[in-house]
Amino acid sequence: MSQMNVRLDAETRQRLENLAKRTGRTKSFYAVEAIQQYLEEWEDYFIAKDALEQFRQSDDEAIDLKDMDWGE
């Protein structure tokens, strides 16, 4: 595992320290969790953005939600 240094403003640092103390977890645990969640959300965003752009450039027609077969 590699190491990375980050600069936090005083309020964020204090909030992180308080959370770590309250839960018995390390500050690093919460920093890693936050970064992983952030990356997942942004990766999903760009996958959706790229898919929308690909659809817009295609000749495919949109399907109205009321016409969707949801497999029920």
HTML snippet that shows the backbone in 3Dmol.js (N, CA, C, O; Angstrom):
<script src="https://3Dmol.org/build/3Dmol-min.js"></script>
<div id="view" style="width:600px;height:400px;position:relative"></div>
<script>
const pdb = `
ATOM      1  N   MET A   1       0.852  -1.176   0.000  1.00  0.00           N
ATOM      2  CA  MET A   1       0.000   0.000   0.000  1.00  0.00           C
ATOM      3  C   MET A   1       0.894   1.233   0.000  1.00  0.00           C
ATOM      4  O   MET A   1       1.893   1.283   0.718  1.00  0.00           O
ATOM      5  N   SER A   2       0.541   2.208  -0.792  1.00  0.00           N
ATOM      6  CA  SER A   2       1.360   3.426  -0.852  1.00  0.00           C
ATOM      7  C   SER A   2       0.797   4.495   0.081  1.00  0.00           C
ATOM      8  O   SER A   2      -0.334   4.409   0.559  1.00  0.00           O
ATOM      9  N   GLN A   3       1.614   5.486   0.314  1.00  0.00           N
ATOM     10  CA  GLN A   3       1.250   6.562   1.223  1.00  0.00           C
ATOM     11  C   GLN A   3       1.094   7.852   0.438  1.00  0.00           C
ATOM     12  O   GLN A   3       1.781   8.069  -0.561  1.00  0.00           O
ATOM     13  N   MET A   4       0.171   8.723   0.900  1.00  0.00           N
ATOM     14  CA  MET A   4      -0.050  10.002   0.251  1.00  0.00           C
ATOM     15  C   MET A   4      -0.307  11.032   1.346  1.00  0.00           C
ATOM     16  O   MET A   4      -1.022  10.746   2.307  1.00  0.00           O
ATOM     17  N   ASN A   5       0.254  12.195   1.215  1.00  0.00           N
ATOM     18  CA  ASN A   5       0.025  13.269   2.171  1.00  0.00           C
ATOM     19  C   ASN A   5      -0.999  14.238   1.600  1.00  0.00           C
ATOM     20  O   ASN A   5      -0.952  14.569   0.415  1.00  0.00           O
ATOM     21  N   VAL A   6      -1.917  14.689   2.432  1.00  0.00           N
ATOM     22  CA  VAL A   6      -2.904  15.685   2.013  1.00  0.00           C
ATOM     23  C   VAL A   6      -2.943  16.808   3.040  1.00  0.00           C
ATOM     24  O   VAL A   6      -2.649  16.607   4.219  1.00  0.00           O
ATOM     25  N   ARG A   7      -3.303  17.962   2.579  1.00  0.00           N
ATOM     26  CA  ARG A   7      -3.460  19.112   3.482  1.00  0.00           C
ATOM     27  C   ARG A   7      -4.950  19.320   3.724  1.00  0.00           C
ATOM     28  O   ARG A   7      -5.735  19.427   2.782  1.00  0.00           O
ATOM     29  N   LEU A   8      -5.321  19.374   4.974  1.00  0.00           N
ATOM     30  CA  LEU A   8      -6.716  19.596   5.355  1.00  0.00           C
ATOM     31  C   LEU A   8      -6.832  20.918   6.087  1.00  0.00           C
ATOM     32  O   LEU A   8      -5.937  21.304   6.839  1.00  0.00           O
ATOM     33  N   ASP A   9      -7.937  21.609   5.863  1.00  0.00           N
ATOM     34  CA  ASP A   9      -8.172  22.807   6.650  1.00  0.00           C
ATOM     35  C   ASP A   9      -8.455  22.373   8.098  1.00  0.00           C
ATOM     36  O   ASP A   9      -8.754  21.206   8.353  1.00  0.00           O
ATOM     37  N   ALA A  10      -8.361  23.293   9.012  1.00  0.00           N
ATOM     38  CA  ALA A  10      -8.467  22.978  10.438  1.00  0.00           C
ATOM     39  C   ALA A  10      -9.808  22.326  10.785  1.00  0.00           C
ATOM     40  O   ALA A  10      -9.855  21.382  11.574  1.00  0.00           O
ATOM     41  N   GLU A  11     -10.883  22.824  10.203  1.00  0.00           N
ATOM     42  CA  GLU A  11     -12.204  22.277  10.520  1.00  0.00           C
ATOM     43  C   GLU A  11     -12.336  20.820  10.055  1.00  0.00           C
ATOM     44  O   GLU A  11     -12.823  19.968  10.797  1.00  0.00           O
ATOM     45  N   THR A  12     -11.901  20.547   8.830  1.00  0.00           N
ATOM     46  CA  THR A  12     -11.981  19.180   8.309  1.00  0.00           C
ATOM     47  C   THR A  12     -11.100  18.246   9.125  1.00  0.00           C
ATOM     48  O   THR A  12     -11.510  17.131   9.447  1.00  0.00           O
ATOM     49  N   ARG A  13      -9.892  18.692   9.463  1.00  0.00           N
ATOM     50  CA  ARG A  13      -8.991  17.881  10.271  1.00  0.00           C
ATOM     51  C   ARG A  13      -9.623  17.549  11.610  1.00  0.00           C
ATOM     52  O   ARG A  13      -9.564  16.405  12.062  1.00  0.00           O
ATOM     53  N   GLN A  14     -10.234  18.552  12.253  1.00  0.00           N
ATOM     54  CA  GLN A  14     -10.856  18.336  13.560  1.00  0.00           C
ATOM     55  C   GLN A  14     -12.048  17.385  13.456  1.00  0.00           C
ATOM     56  O   GLN A  14     -12.226  16.514  14.308  1.00  0.00           O
ATOM     57  N   ARG A  15     -12.851  17.549  12.429  1.00  0.00           N
ATOM     58  CA  ARG A  15     -13.987  16.645  12.231  1.00  0.00           C
ATOM     59  C   ARG A  15     -13.526  15.209  12.037  1.00  0.00           C
ATOM     60  O   ARG A  15     -14.121  14.278  12.579  1.00  0.00           O
ATOM     61  N   LEU A  16     -12.467  15.036  11.264  1.00  0.00           N
ATOM     62  CA  LEU A  16     -11.914  13.708  11.029  1.00  0.00           C
ATOM     63  C   LEU A  16     -11.369  13.113  12.328  1.00  0.00           C
ATOM     64  O   LEU A  16     -11.601  11.939  12.618  1.00  0.00           O
ATOM     65  N   GLU A  17     -10.657  13.905  13.097  1.00  0.00           N
ATOM     66  CA  GLU A  17     -10.128  13.435  14.377  1.00  0.00           C
ATOM     67  C   GLU A  17     -11.258  13.061  15.330  1.00  0.00           C
ATOM     68  O   GLU A  17     -11.182  12.039  16.012  1.00  0.00           O
ATOM     69  N   ASN A  18     -12.294  13.876  15.380  1.00  0.00           N
ATOM     70  CA  ASN A  18     -13.434  13.589  16.265  1.00  0.00           C
ATOM     71  C   ASN A  18     -14.119  12.283  15.878  1.00  0.00           C
ATOM     72  O   ASN A  18     -14.453  11.473  16.743  1.00  0.00           O
ATOM     73  N   LEU A  19     -14.327  12.082  14.586  1.00  0.00           N
ATOM     74  CA  LEU A  19     -14.970  10.865  14.109  1.00  0.00           C
ATOM     75  C   LEU A  19     -14.125   9.645  14.444  1.00  0.00           C
ATOM     76  O   LEU A  19     -14.641   8.626  14.902  1.00  0.00           O
ATOM     77  N   ALA A  20     -12.828   9.757  14.214  1.00  0.00           N
ATOM     78  CA  ALA A  20     -11.925   8.637  14.502  1.00  0.00           C
ATOM     79  C   ALA A  20     -11.942   8.291  15.988  1.00  0.00           C
ATOM     80  O   ALA A  20     -12.017   7.117  16.351  1.00  0.00           O
ATOM     81  N   LYS A  21     -11.872   9.294  16.837  1.00  0.00           N
ATOM     82  CA  LYS A  21     -11.900   9.050  18.287  1.00  0.00           C
ATOM     83  C   LYS A  21     -13.226   8.434  18.713  1.00  0.00           C
ATOM     84  O   LYS A  21     -13.253   7.497  19.511  1.00  0.00           O
ATOM     85  N   ARG A  22     -14.306   8.952  18.191  1.00  0.00           N
ATOM     86  CA  ARG A  22     -15.639   8.482  18.596  1.00  0.00           C
ATOM     87  C   ARG A  22     -15.879   7.025  18.204  1.00  0.00           C
ATOM     88  O   ARG A  22     -16.562   6.292  18.918  1.00  0.00           O
ATOM     89  N   THR A  23     -15.323   6.613  17.084  1.00  0.00           N
ATOM     90  CA  THR A  23     -15.606   5.274  16.561  1.00  0.00           C
ATOM     91  C   THR A  23     -14.490   4.268  16.806  1.00  0.00           C
ATOM     92  O   THR A  23     -14.689   3.069  16.614  1.00  0.00           O
ATOM     93  N   GLY A  24     -13.328   4.736  17.223  1.00  0.00           N
ATOM     94  CA  GLY A  24     -12.212   3.837  17.430  1.00  0.00           C
ATOM     95  C   GLY A  24     -11.520   3.430  16.140  1.00  0.00           C
ATOM     96  O   GLY A  24     -10.680   2.530  16.146  1.00  0.00           O
ATOM     97  N   ARG A  25     -11.853   4.070  15.055  1.00  0.00           N
ATOM     98  CA  ARG A  25     -11.187   3.829  13.773  1.00  0.00           C
ATOM     99  C   ARG A  25     -10.082   4.859  13.599  1.00  0.00           C
ATOM    100  O   ARG A  25     -10.015   5.842  14.338  1.00  0.00           O
ATOM    101  N   THR A  26      -9.227   4.633  12.629  1.00  0.00           N
ATOM    102  CA  THR A  26      -8.159   5.598  12.361  1.00  0.00           C
ATOM    103  C   THR A  26      -8.632   6.664  11.381  1.00  0.00           C
ATOM    104  O   THR A  26      -9.595   6.480  10.637  1.00  0.00           O
ATOM    105  N   LYS A  27      -7.923   7.777  11.411  1.00  0.00           N
ATOM    106  CA  LYS A  27      -8.197   8.833  10.431  1.00  0.00           C
ATOM    107  C   LYS A  27      -7.950   8.306   9.024  1.00  0.00           C
ATOM    108  O   LYS A  27      -8.682   8.641   8.092  1.00  0.00           O
ATOM    109  N   SER A  28      -6.927   7.490   8.874  1.00  0.00           N
ATOM    110  CA  SER A  28      -6.619   6.912   7.565  1.00  0.00           C
ATOM    111  C   SER A  28      -7.761   6.044   7.054  1.00  0.00           C
ATOM    112  O   SER A  28      -8.068   6.058   5.862  1.00  0.00           O
ATOM    113  N   PHE A  29      -8.392   5.288   7.955  1.00  0.00           N
ATOM    114  CA  PHE A  29      -9.524   4.453   7.550  1.00  0.00           C
ATOM    115  C   PHE A  29     -10.592   5.309   6.887  1.00  0.00           C
ATOM    116  O   PHE A  29     -11.076   4.980   5.804  1.00  0.00           O
ATOM    117  N   TYR A  30     -10.960   6.416   7.542  1.00  0.00           N
ATOM    118  CA  TYR A  30     -12.016   7.262   6.997  1.00  0.00           C
ATOM    119  C   TYR A  30     -11.567   8.006   5.739  1.00  0.00           C
ATOM    120  O   TYR A  30     -12.373   8.235   4.837  1.00  0.00           O
ATOM    121  N   ALA A  31     -10.302   8.382   5.672  1.00  0.00           N
ATOM    122  CA  ALA A  31      -9.811   9.049   4.466  1.00  0.00           C
ATOM    123  C   ALA A  31      -9.875   8.098   3.275  1.00  0.00           C
ATOM    124  O   ALA A  31     -10.302   8.494   2.190  1.00  0.00           O
ATOM    125  N   VAL A  32      -9.455   6.850   3.466  1.00  0.00           N
ATOM    126  CA  VAL A  32      -9.498   5.867   2.387  1.00  0.00           C
ATOM    127  C   VAL A  32     -10.943   5.588   1.982  1.00  0.00           C
ATOM    128  O   VAL A  32     -11.255   5.538   0.792  1.00  0.00           O
ATOM    129  N   GLU A  33     -11.824   5.408   2.961  1.00  0.00           N
ATOM    130  CA  GLU A  33     -13.241   5.167   2.664  1.00  0.00           C
ATOM    131  C   GLU A  33     -13.832   6.316   1.854  1.00  0.00           C
ATOM    132  O   GLU A  33     -14.554   6.090   0.883  1.00  0.00           O
ATOM    133  N   ALA A  34     -13.525   7.543   2.253  1.00  0.00           N
ATOM    134  CA  ALA A  34     -14.061   8.717   1.559  1.00  0.00           C
ATOM    135  C   ALA A  34     -13.547   8.790   0.127  1.00  0.00           C
ATOM    136  O   ALA A  34     -14.315   9.070  -0.793  1.00  0.00           O
ATOM    137  N   ILE A  35     -12.268   8.543  -0.066  1.00  0.00           N
ATOM    138  CA  ILE A  35     -11.698   8.592  -1.408  1.00  0.00           C
ATOM    139  C   ILE A  35     -12.289   7.502  -2.287  1.00  0.00           C
ATOM    140  O   ILE A  35     -12.612   7.751  -3.448  1.00  0.00           O
ATOM    141  N   GLN A  36     -12.434   6.297  -1.746  1.00  0.00           N
ATOM    142  CA  GLN A  36     -13.014   5.205  -2.532  1.00  0.00           C
ATOM    143  C   GLN A  36     -14.444   5.521  -2.951  1.00  0.00           C
ATOM    144  O   GLN A  36     -14.818   5.293  -4.101  1.00  0.00           O
ATOM    145  N   GLN A  37     -15.243   6.042  -2.032  1.00  0.00           N
ATOM    146  CA  GLN A  37     -16.624   6.392  -2.366  1.00  0.00           C
ATOM    147  C   GLN A  37     -16.661   7.500  -3.413  1.00  0.00           C
ATOM    148  O   GLN A  37     -17.450   7.435  -4.355  1.00  0.00           O
ATOM    149  N   TYR A  38     -15.827   8.498  -3.257  1.00  0.00           N
ATOM    150  CA  TYR A  38     -15.757   9.606  -4.206  1.00  0.00           C
ATOM    151  C   TYR A  38     -15.392   9.100  -5.602  1.00  0.00           C
ATOM    152  O   TYR A  38     -16.008   9.488  -6.595  1.00  0.00           O
ATOM    153  N   LEU A  39     -14.388   8.232  -5.663  1.00  0.00           N
ATOM    154  CA  LEU A  39     -13.973   7.687  -6.957  1.00  0.00           C
ATOM    155  C   LEU A  39     -15.080   6.876  -7.609  1.00  0.00           C
ATOM    156  O   LEU A  39     -15.301   6.994  -8.814  1.00  0.00           O
ATOM    157  N   GLU A  40     -15.784   6.054  -6.832  1.00  0.00           N
ATOM    158  CA  GLU A  40     -16.875   5.256  -7.390  1.00  0.00           C
ATOM    159  C   GLU A  40     -17.960   6.144  -7.977  1.00  0.00           C
ATOM    160  O   GLU A  40     -18.474   5.872  -9.062  1.00  0.00           O
ATOM    161  N   GLU A  41     -18.307   7.208  -7.255  1.00  0.00           N
ATOM    162  CA  GLU A  41     -19.351   8.107  -7.744  1.00  0.00           C
ATOM    163  C   GLU A  41     -18.923   8.805  -9.037  1.00  0.00           C
ATOM    164  O   GLU A  41     -19.715   8.904  -9.975  1.00  0.00           O
ATOM    165  N   TRP A  42     -17.679   9.289  -9.098  1.00  0.00           N
ATOM    166  CA  TRP A  42     -17.212   9.976 -10.293  1.00  0.00           C
ATOM    167  C   TRP A  42     -17.010   9.016 -11.451  1.00  0.00           C
ATOM    168  O   TRP A  42     -17.261   9.379 -12.600  1.00  0.00           O
ATOM    169  N   GLU A  43     -16.559   7.797 -11.173  1.00  0.00           N
ATOM    170  CA  GLU A  43     -16.437   6.810 -12.242  1.00  0.00           C
ATOM    171  C   GLU A  43     -17.809   6.502 -12.832  1.00  0.00           C
ATOM    172  O   GLU A  43     -17.957   6.429 -14.052  1.00  0.00           O
ATOM    173  N   ASP A  44     -18.818   6.320 -11.970  1.00  0.00           N
ATOM    174  CA  ASP A  44     -20.182   6.084 -12.445  1.00  0.00           C
ATOM    175  C   ASP A  44     -20.686   7.262 -13.274  1.00  0.00           C
ATOM    176  O   ASP A  44     -21.322   7.071 -14.310  1.00  0.00           O
ATOM    177  N   TYR A  45     -20.401   8.470 -12.818  1.00  0.00           N
ATOM    178  CA  TYR A  45     -20.817   9.669 -13.543  1.00  0.00           C
ATOM    179  C   TYR A  45     -20.238   9.674 -14.957  1.00  0.00           C
ATOM    180  O   TYR A  45     -20.963   9.914 -15.922  1.00  0.00           O
ATOM    181  N   PHE A  46     -18.942   9.410 -15.083  1.00  0.00           N
ATOM    182  CA  PHE A  46     -18.311   9.455 -16.400  1.00  0.00           C
ATOM    183  C   PHE A  46     -18.743   8.301 -17.291  1.00  0.00           C
ATOM    184  O   PHE A  46     -18.819   8.460 -18.509  1.00  0.00           O
ATOM    185  N   ILE A  47     -19.027   7.143 -16.706  1.00  0.00           N
ATOM    186  CA  ILE A  47     -19.575   6.034 -17.501  1.00  0.00           C
ATOM    187  C   ILE A  47     -20.923   6.449 -18.087  1.00  0.00           C
ATOM    188  O   ILE A  47     -21.180   6.238 -19.272  1.00  0.00           O
ATOM    189  N   ALA A  48     -21.784   7.041 -17.253  1.00  0.00           N
ATOM    190  CA  ALA A  48     -23.096   7.483 -17.720  1.00  0.00           C
ATOM    191  C   ALA A  48     -22.965   8.612 -18.739  1.00  0.00           C
ATOM    192  O   ALA A  48     -23.663   8.619 -19.752  1.00  0.00           O
ATOM    193  N   LYS A  49     -22.077   9.559 -18.474  1.00  0.00           N
ATOM    194  CA  LYS A  49     -21.867  10.681 -19.393  1.00  0.00           C
ATOM    195  C   LYS A  49     -21.398  10.180 -20.756  1.00  0.00           C
ATOM    196  O   LYS A  49     -21.896  10.619 -21.792  1.00  0.00           O
ATOM    197  N   ASP A  50     -20.438   9.259 -20.745  1.00  0.00           N
ATOM    198  CA  ASP A  50     -19.925   8.718 -22.011  1.00  0.00           C
ATOM    199  C   ASP A  50     -20.998   7.916 -22.745  1.00  0.00           C
ATOM    200  O   ASP A  50     -21.091   7.985 -23.971  1.00  0.00           O
ATOM    201  N   ALA A  51     -21.813   7.152 -22.003  1.00  0.00           N
ATOM    202  CA  ALA A  51     -22.883   6.378 -22.635  1.00  0.00           C
ATOM    203  C   ALA A  51     -23.919   7.309 -23.262  1.00  0.00           C
ATOM    204  O   ALA A  51     -24.412   7.044 -24.358  1.00  0.00           O
ATOM    205  N   LEU A  52     -24.249   8.396 -22.571  1.00  0.00           N
ATOM    206  CA  LEU A  52     -25.205   9.361 -23.124  1.00  0.00           C
ATOM    207  C   LEU A  52     -24.651  10.002 -24.386  1.00  0.00           C
ATOM    208  O   LEU A  52     -25.373  10.152 -25.371  1.00  0.00           O
ATOM    209  N   GLU A  53     -23.397  10.376 -24.369  1.00  0.00           N
ATOM    210  CA  GLU A  53     -22.781  10.974 -25.551  1.00  0.00           C
ATOM    211  C   GLU A  53     -22.757   9.986 -26.715  1.00  0.00           C
ATOM    212  O   GLU A  53     -23.014  10.356 -27.861  1.00  0.00           O
ATOM    213  N   GLN A  54     -22.448   8.737 -26.412  1.00  0.00           N
ATOM    214  CA  GLN A  54     -22.446   7.704 -27.451  1.00  0.00           C
ATOM    215  C   GLN A  54     -23.853   7.521 -28.021  1.00  0.00           C
ATOM    216  O   GLN A  54     -24.016   7.372 -29.233  1.00  0.00           O
ATOM    217  N   PHE A  55     -24.857   7.531 -27.164  1.00  0.00           N
ATOM    218  CA  PHE A  55     -26.243   7.400 -27.625  1.00  0.00           C
ATOM    219  C   PHE A  55     -26.625   8.588 -28.511  1.00  0.00           C
ATOM    220  O   PHE A  55     -27.240   8.410 -29.562  1.00  0.00           O
ATOM    221  N   ARG A  56     -26.265   9.786 -28.088  1.00  0.00           N
ATOM    222  CA  ARG A  56     -26.612  10.985 -28.862  1.00  0.00           C
ATOM    223  C   ARG A  56     -25.979  10.973 -30.247  1.00  0.00           C
ATOM    224  O   ARG A  56     -26.542  11.526 -31.192  1.00  0.00           O
ATOM    225  N   GLN A  57     -24.816  10.349 -30.370  1.00  0.00           N
ATOM    226  CA  GLN A  57     -24.133  10.291 -31.659  1.00  0.00           C
ATOM    227  C   GLN A  57     -24.616   9.118 -32.514  1.00  0.00           C
ATOM    228  O   GLN A  57     -24.242   9.010 -33.682  1.00  0.00           O
ATOM    229  N   SER A  58     -25.433   8.250 -31.947  1.00  0.00           N
ATOM    230  CA  SER A  58     -25.919   7.095 -32.700  1.00  0.00           C
ATOM    231  C   SER A  58     -27.228   7.436 -33.413  1.00  0.00           C
ATOM    232  O   SER A  58     -27.786   8.518 -33.231  1.00  0.00           O
ATOM    233  N   ASP A  59     -27.699   6.506 -34.214  1.00  0.00           N
ATOM    234  CA  ASP A  59     -28.995   6.670 -34.871  1.00  0.00           C
ATOM    235  C   ASP A  59     -30.107   5.982 -34.092  1.00  0.00           C
ATOM    236  O   ASP A  59     -31.233   5.877 -34.577  1.00  0.00           O
ATOM    237  N   ASP A  60     -29.795   5.511 -32.884  1.00  0.00           N
ATOM    238  CA  ASP A  60     -30.787   4.816 -32.068  1.00  0.00           C
ATOM    239  C   ASP A  60     -31.868   5.789 -31.610  1.00  0.00           C
ATOM    240  O   ASP A  60     -31.623   6.978 -31.404  1.00  0.00           O
ATOM    241  N   GLU A  61     -33.076   5.240 -31.457  1.00  0.00           N
ATOM    242  CA  GLU A  61     -34.172   6.056 -30.949  1.00  0.00           C
ATOM    243  C   GLU A  61     -34.341   5.808 -29.460  1.00  0.00           C
ATOM    244  O   GLU A  61     -34.102   4.704 -28.970  1.00  0.00           O
ATOM    245  N   ALA A  62     -34.750   6.831 -28.759  1.00  0.00           N
ATOM    246  CA  ALA A  62     -35.009   6.697 -27.329  1.00  0.00           C
ATOM    247  C   ALA A  62     -36.288   5.900 -27.111  1.00  0.00           C
ATOM    248  O   ALA A  62     -37.198   5.917 -27.939  1.00  0.00           O
ATOM    249  N   ILE A  63     -36.338   5.202 -25.984  1.00  0.00           N
ATOM    250  CA  ILE A  63     -37.531   4.431 -25.614  1.00  0.00           C
ATOM    251  C   ILE A  63     -38.196   5.155 -24.452  1.00  0.00           C
ATOM    252  O   ILE A  63     -37.552   5.466 -23.450  1.00  0.00           O
ATOM    253  N   ASP A  64     -39.484   5.419 -24.594  1.00  0.00           N
ATOM    254  CA  ASP A  64     -40.233   6.064 -23.527  1.00  0.00           C
ATOM    255  C   ASP A  64     -40.304   5.120 -22.323  1.00  0.00           C
ATOM    256  O   ASP A  64     -40.454   3.909 -22.486  1.00  0.00           O
ATOM    257  N   LEU A  65     -40.198   5.667 -21.141  1.00  0.00           N
ATOM    258  CA  LEU A  65     -40.235   4.830 -19.937  1.00  0.00           C
ATOM    259  C   LEU A  65     -41.494   3.982 -19.845  1.00  0.00           C
ATOM    260  O   LEU A  65     -41.442   2.852 -19.358  1.00  0.00           O
ATOM    261  N   LYS A  66     -42.617   4.503 -20.302  1.00  0.00           N
ATOM    262  CA  LYS A  66     -43.857   3.740 -20.228  1.00  0.00           C
ATOM    263  C   LYS A  66     -43.836   2.526 -21.157  1.00  0.00           C
ATOM    264  O   LYS A  66     -44.628   1.599 -20.990  1.00  0.00           O
ATOM    265  N   ASP A  67     -42.948   2.535 -22.114  1.00  0.00           N
ATOM    266  CA  ASP A  67     -42.839   1.422 -23.054  1.00  0.00           C
ATOM    267  C   ASP A  67     -41.756   0.406 -22.656  1.00  0.00           C
ATOM    268  O   ASP A  67     -41.535  -0.575 -23.365  1.00  0.00           O
ATOM    269  N   MET A  68     -41.096   0.641 -21.541  1.00  0.00           N
ATOM    270  CA  MET A  68     -40.029  -0.249 -21.090  1.00  0.00           C
ATOM    271  C   MET A  68     -40.587  -1.552 -20.555  1.00  0.00           C
ATOM    272  O   MET A  68     -41.612  -1.572 -19.874  1.00  0.00           O
ATOM    273  N   ASP A  69     -39.909  -2.627 -20.868  1.00  0.00           N
ATOM    274  CA  ASP A  69     -40.246  -3.945 -20.305  1.00  0.00           C
ATOM    275  C   ASP A  69     -39.289  -4.184 -19.150  1.00  0.00           C
ATOM    276  O   ASP A  69     -38.108  -4.459 -19.365  1.00  0.00           O
ATOM    277  N   TRP A  70     -39.789  -4.080 -17.928  1.00  0.00           N
ATOM    278  CA  TRP A  70     -38.960  -4.199 -16.738  1.00  0.00           C
ATOM    279  C   TRP A  70     -38.844  -5.639 -16.262  1.00  0.00           C
ATOM    280  O   TRP A  70     -38.352  -5.885 -15.161  1.00  0.00           O
ATOM    281  N   GLY A  71     -39.283  -6.586 -17.063  1.00  0.00           N
ATOM    282  CA  GLY A  71     -39.139  -7.993 -16.730  1.00  0.00           C
ATOM    283  C   GLY A  71     -40.031  -8.473 -15.605  1.00  0.00           C
ATOM    284  O   GLY A  71     -39.715  -9.454 -14.931  1.00  0.00           O
ATOM    285  N   GLU A  72     -41.119  -7.803 -15.403  1.00  0.00           N
ATOM    286  CA  GLU A  72     -42.037  -8.186 -14.326  1.00  0.00           C
ATOM    287  C   GLU A  72     -43.032  -9.220 -14.782  1.00  0.00           C
ATOM    288  O   GLU A  72     -43.878  -9.652 -13.998  1.00  0.00           O
TER     289      GLU A  72
END
`;
const viewer = $3Dmol.createViewer("view");
viewer.addModel(pdb, "pdb");
viewer.setStyle({}, {cartoon: {color: "spectrum"}});
viewer.zoomTo();
viewer.render();
</script>
